[in-house]
Amino acid sequence: MSPASTAEVLQVLQVNPWFAALPAAERRALVGACERQSLAAGAMLFRQGDGVREGQGAFYAVLRGHIKASSLREDGKEAILAVLEAGNWFGEISLIDGLPRTHDATAVGDAEVLALPRPAFDGLMGRPAFAQAVCRLLAGRVRSLYGMVEDATLRSTRARVARRLLLLARGDATQARQPRPVVPVAQEALAMMLGVSRQTLSKELQGLAREGAIELGYGKIAIASLDRLERLGADSQESAPGKP
């Protein structure tokens, strides 16, 4: 990658708190070893179950567009785990444990990614600062997964919707410090993220709107009150509407 391209990419990726926290030398080494890859809408970067043989595979970053991380059930129904925006890094798990890919990675619209080849990833893992950063990245993913399990078992449906909107407001996997005022997510995609029907989601969104937490618009959801959304996201199953 040319110096001009590297400088451009570094600026785009700075939105990611994980990447921004890397020492400058690690950021330059990481980006400098990457290859740019363009994807057409619907193109799959990898599929769930794809093997990653020794010396193959890559660690990826979204440079432009969106990458959908999802899984398909046996009946063909899709579950969206996350929609990764510019700045998000992903794909490290299979490079570390050598096991197959855990989900599908598909371009939502035209997209561009950076691909860090496996040999370069392994080389950077020999540098303590980068290896520690990857540990922090994995720790963040584990915390997020624990949160999703807790939501599914302890939270009301409305609270789950509120908490997912809070995650999306911070870029989902990116988790920027400051939430943005508008969440650009289609209700169909949000329903698949939560594993609920469109009808159920619509009911809960209308409830959040009546509470003054959000405002609904075409293809987007605006956060009207962050405090109210956080309060509603803390509700347990026992305090859900209609529960005794």
C-alpha positions as a Python dict, from the first residue, in 0.01 Angstrom:
ca = {
    (1, 'M'): (0, 0, 0),
    (2, 'S'): (138, 341, -98),
    (3, 'P'): (215, 604, 172),
    (4, 'A'): (-76, 820, 46),
    (5, 'S'): (-316, 526, 63),
    (6, 'T'): (-189, 433, 410),
    (7, 'A'): (-251, 786, 538),
    (8, 'E'): (-605, 784, 394),
    (9, 'V'): (-685, 447, 549),
    (10, 'L'): (-543, 546, 888),
    (11, 'Q'): (-778, 844, 894),
    (12, 'V'): (-1084, 629, 812),
    (13, 'L'): (-999, 368, 1075),
    (14, 'Q'): (-940, 620, 1353),
    (15, 'V'): (-1316, 613, 1427),
    (16, 'N'): (-1265, 271, 1582),
    (17, 'P'): (-1167, 304, 1952),
    (18, 'W'): (-978, -28, 1942),
    (19, 'F'): (-767, 78, 1645),
    (20, 'A'): (-717, 433, 1776),
    (21, 'A'): (-581, 291, 2103),
    (22, 'L'): (-304, 101, 1925),
    (23, 'P'): (42, 262, 1941),
    (24, 'A'): (118, 460, 1624),
    (25, 'A'): (385, 210, 1516),
    (26, 'E'): (139, -79, 1543),
    (27, 'R'): (-127, 109, 1347),
    (28, 'R'): (115, 181, 1063),
    (29, 'A'): (250, -176, 1062),
    (30, 'L'): (-101, -321, 1058),
    (31, 'V'): (-234, -104, 775),
    (32, 'G'): (89, -122, 578),
    (33, 'A'): (67, -502, 558),
    (34, 'C'): (-297, -505, 443),
    (35, 'E'): (-438, -551, 95),
    (36, 'R'): (-748, -364, -27),
    (37, 'Q'): (-1035, -577, -155),
    (38, 'S'): (-1356, -455, -322),
    (39, 'L'): (-1683, -645, -281),
    (40, 'A'): (-2002, -615, -484),
    (41, 'A'): (-2337, -609, -306),
    (42, 'G'): (-2419, -957, -178),
    (43, 'A'): (-2066, -1092, -222),
    (44, 'M'): (-1953, -1325, 55),
    (45, 'L'): (-1614, -1272, 212),
    (46, 'F'): (-1639, -1610, 383),
    (47, 'R'): (-1904, -1862, 487),
    (48, 'Q'): (-1981, -2017, 821),
    (49, 'G'): (-1788, -2343, 846),
    (50, 'D'): (-1517, -2245, 596),
    (51, 'G'): (-1189, -2399, 705),
    (52, 'V'): (-883, -2179, 755),
    (53, 'R'): (-577, -2386, 683),
    (54, 'E'): (-240, -2300, 832),
    (55, 'G'): (-86, -2002, 658),
    (56, 'Q'): (-418, -1901, 496),
    (57, 'G'): (-705, -1670, 581),
    (58, 'A'): (-702, -1304, 681),
    (59, 'F'): (-790, -1053, 950),
    (60, 'Y'): (-1026, -793, 802),
    (61, 'A'): (-1132, -432, 848),
    (62, 'V'): (-1430, -261, 689),
    (63, 'L'): (-1301, 39, 495),
    (64, 'R'): (-1618, 138, 308),
    (65, 'G'): (-1977, 16, 319),
    (66, 'H'): (-2107, -254, 554),
    (67, 'I'): (-2039, -623, 618),
    (68, 'K'): (-2317, -838, 762),
    (69, 'A'): (-2219, -1111, 1007),
    (70, 'S'): (-2497, -1369, 1006),
    (71, 'S'): (-2594, -1735, 1034),
    (72, 'L'): (-2862, -1946, 865),
    (73, 'R'): (-3086, -2190, 1050),
    (74, 'E'): (-3172, -2528, 902),
    (75, 'D'): (-3505, -2385, 783),
    (76, 'G'): (-3322, -2109, 594),
    (77, 'K'): (-3413, -1828, 834),
    (78, 'E'): (-3132, -1578, 880),
    (79, 'A'): (-3005, -1447, 1212),
    (80, 'I'): (-2802, -1126, 1188),
    (81, 'L'): (-2534, -1111, 1455),
    (82, 'A'): (-2401, -766, 1363),
    (83, 'V'): (-2372, -522, 1076),
    (84, 'L'): (-2010, -409, 1071),
    (85, 'E'): (-1944, -51, 969),
    (86, 'A'): (-1631, 128, 850),
    (87, 'G'): (-1360, 92, 1113),
    (88, 'N'): (-1461, -251, 1241),
    (89, 'W'): (-1204, -532, 1249),
    (90, 'F'): (-1312, -897, 1238),
    (91, 'G'): (-1208, -1250, 1145),
    (92, 'E'): (-936, -1301, 1404),
    (93, 'I'): (-1095, -1597, 1584),
    (94, 'S'): (-1023, -1859, 1318),
    (95, 'L'): (-669, -1729, 1276),
    (96, 'I'): (-607, -1784, 1646),
    (97, 'D'): (-771, -2121, 1708),
    (98, 'G'): (-743, -2268, 1356),
    (99, 'L'): (-1109, -2373, 1358),
    (100, 'P'): (-1370, -2295, 1087),
    (101, 'R'): (-1530, -1954, 1044),
    (102, 'T'): (-1807, -1894, 1298),
    (103, 'H'): (-2050, -1706, 1068),
    (104, 'D'): (-2113, -1575, 718),
    (105, 'A'): (-1960, -1239, 623),
    (106, 'T'): (-2152, -1071, 340),
    (107, 'A'): (-2130, -729, 178),
    (108, 'V'): (-2440, -514, 230),
    (109, 'G'): (-2424, -298, -80),
    (110, 'D'): (-2088, -230, -242),
    (111, 'A'): (-1809, -246, 14),
    (112, 'E'): (-1434, -236, 50),
    (113, 'V'): (-1229, -415, 311),
    (114, 'L'): (-869, -437, 419),
    (115, 'A'): (-732, -790, 441),
    (116, 'L'): (-432, -865, 661),
    (117, 'P'): (-293, -1198, 532),
    (118, 'R'): (-238, -1476, 783),
    (119, 'P'): (146, -1463, 769),
    (120, 'A'): (141, -1089, 844),
    (121, 'F'): (-112, -1143, 1124),
    (122, 'D'): (106, -1412, 1279),
    (123, 'G'): (407, -1182, 1256),
    (124, 'L'): (226, -896, 1428),
    (125, 'M'): (105, -1133, 1701),
    (126, 'G'): (472, -1169, 1793),
    (127, 'R'): (473, -801, 1891),
    (128, 'P'): (347, -764, 2252),
    (129, 'A'): (153, -439, 2192),
    (130, 'F'): (-44, -590, 1904),
    (131, 'A'): (-102, -925, 2078),
    (132, 'Q'): (-235, -745, 2386),
    (133, 'A'): (-464, -536, 2165),
    (134, 'V'): (-606, -851, 2005),
    (135, 'C'): (-670, -987, 2355),
    (136, 'R'): (-866, -670, 2434),
    (137, 'L'): (-1061, -708, 2109),
    (138, 'L'): (-1157, -1064, 2201),
    (139, 'A'): (-1246, -959, 2556),
    (140, 'G'): (-1484, -701, 2413),
    (141, 'R'): (-1650, -965, 2197),
    (142, 'V'): (-1692, -1197, 2498),
    (143, 'R'): (-1851, -917, 2702),
    (144, 'S'): (-2089, -843, 2416),
    (145, 'L'): (-2187, -1210, 2386),
    (146, 'Y'): (-2246, -1237, 2761),
    (147, 'G'): (-2466, -930, 2736),
    (148, 'M'): (-2671, -1087, 2456),
    (149, 'V'): (-2718, -1409, 2658),
    (150, 'E'): (-2826, -1206, 2960),
    (151, 'D'): (-3068, -1004, 2748),
    (152, 'A'): (-3223, -1318, 2599),
    (153, 'T'): (-3275, -1483, 2938),
    (154, 'L'): (-3342, -1195, 3178),
    (155, 'R'): (-3475, -898, 2980),
    (156, 'S'): (-3818, -819, 2843),
    (157, 'T'): (-3852, -791, 2466),
    (158, 'R'): (-3884, -414, 2492),
    (159, 'A'): (-3567, -394, 2701),
    (160, 'R'): (-3384, -608, 2446),
    (161, 'V'): (-3491, -373, 2166),
    (162, 'A'): (-3380, -71, 2368),
    (163, 'R'): (-3041, -223, 2450),
    (164, 'R'): (-2976, -323, 2089),
    (165, 'L'): (-3058, 30, 1975),
    (166, 'L'): (-2806, 160, 2229),
    (167, 'L'): (-2543, -73, 2083),
    (168, 'L'): (-2624, 32, 1729),
    (169, 'A'): (-2609, 398, 1825),
    (170, 'R'): (-2245, 340, 1916),
    (171, 'G'): (-2169, 152, 1597),
    (172, 'D'): (-2251, -199, 1728),
    (173, 'A'): (-1913, -372, 1721),
    (174, 'T'): (-1724, -41, 1707),
    (175, 'Q'): (-1875, 88, 2032),
    (176, 'A'): (-1773, 451, 1993),
    (177, 'R'): (-1773, 654, 2313),
    (178, 'Q'): (-2036, 901, 2191),
    (179, 'P'): (-2364, 762, 2056),
    (180, 'R'): (-2499, 911, 1734),
    (181, 'P'): (-2849, 1061, 1733),
    (182, 'V'): (-2985, 850, 1446),
    (183, 'V'): (-2958, 472, 1406),
    (184, 'P'): (-2972, 390, 1033),
    (185, 'V'): (-3123, 44, 1059),
    (186, 'A'): (-3418, -108, 875),
    (187, 'Q'): (-3680, -269, 1097),
    (188, 'E'): (-3646, -597, 908),
    (189, 'A'): (-3274, -611, 986),
    (190, 'L'): (-3332, -514, 1349),
    (191, 'A'): (-3593, -790, 1385),
    (192, 'M'): (-3342, -1046, 1250),
    (193, 'M'): (-3078, -921, 1494),
    (194, 'L'): (-3316, -977, 1783),
    (195, 'G'): (-3478, -1298, 1658),
    (196, 'V'): (-3832, -1156, 1676),
    (197, 'S'): (-4107, -1106, 1420),
    (198, 'R'): (-4160, -774, 1241),
    (199, 'Q'): (-4497, -744, 1414),
    (200, 'T'): (-4344, -789, 1759),
    (201, 'L'): (-4067, -543, 1683),
    (202, 'S'): (-4312, -283, 1552),
    (203, 'K'): (-4517, -310, 1872),
    (204, 'E'): (-4210, -262, 2092),
    (205, 'L'): (-4076, 29, 1887),
    (206, 'Q'): (-4412, 202, 1912),
    (207, 'G'): (-4397, 151, 2287),
    (208, 'L'): (-4049, 307, 2305),
    (209, 'A'): (-4176, 597, 2095),
    (210, 'R'): (-4470, 654, 2331),
    (211, 'E'): (-4224, 661, 2620),
    (212, 'G'): (-4037, 942, 2444),
    (213, 'A'): (-3719, 735, 2404),
    (214, 'I'): (-3711, 722, 2022),
    (215, 'E'): (-3867, 877, 1713),
    (216, 'L'): (-3949, 655, 1415),
    (217, 'G'): (-3872, 748, 1055),
    (218, 'Y'): (-3842, 573, 720),
    (219, 'G'): (-3544, 335, 737),
    (220, 'K'): (-3404, 492, 1052),
    (221, 'I'): (-3468, 538, 1421),
    (222, 'A'): (-3379, 862, 1601),
    (223, 'I'): (-3291, 860, 1969),
    (224, 'A'): (-3509, 1121, 2137),
    (225, 'S'): (-3383, 1060, 2492),
    (226, 'L'): (-3071, 856, 2567),
    (227, 'D'): (-3155, 852, 2939),
    (228, 'R'): (-3503, 709, 2879),
    (229, 'L'): (-3370, 449, 2637),
    (230, 'E'): (-3108, 339, 2891),
    (231, 'R'): (-3371, 322, 3166),
    (232, 'L'): (-3605, 112, 2949),
    (233, 'G'): (-3314, -111, 2854),
    (234, 'A'): (-3262, -200, 3220),
    (235, 'D'): (-3609, -351, 3261),
    (236, 'S'): (-3618, -719, 3353),
    (237, 'Q'): (-3867, -986, 3245),
    (238, 'E'): (-4055, -938, 3573),
    (239, 'S'): (-4112, -569, 3504),
    (240, 'A'): (-4217, -618, 3141),
    (241, 'P'): (-4563, -497, 3031),
    (242, 'G'): (-4822, -766, 3102),
    (243, 'K'): (-4602, -949, 3351),
    (244, 'P'): (-4728, -998, 3707),
}
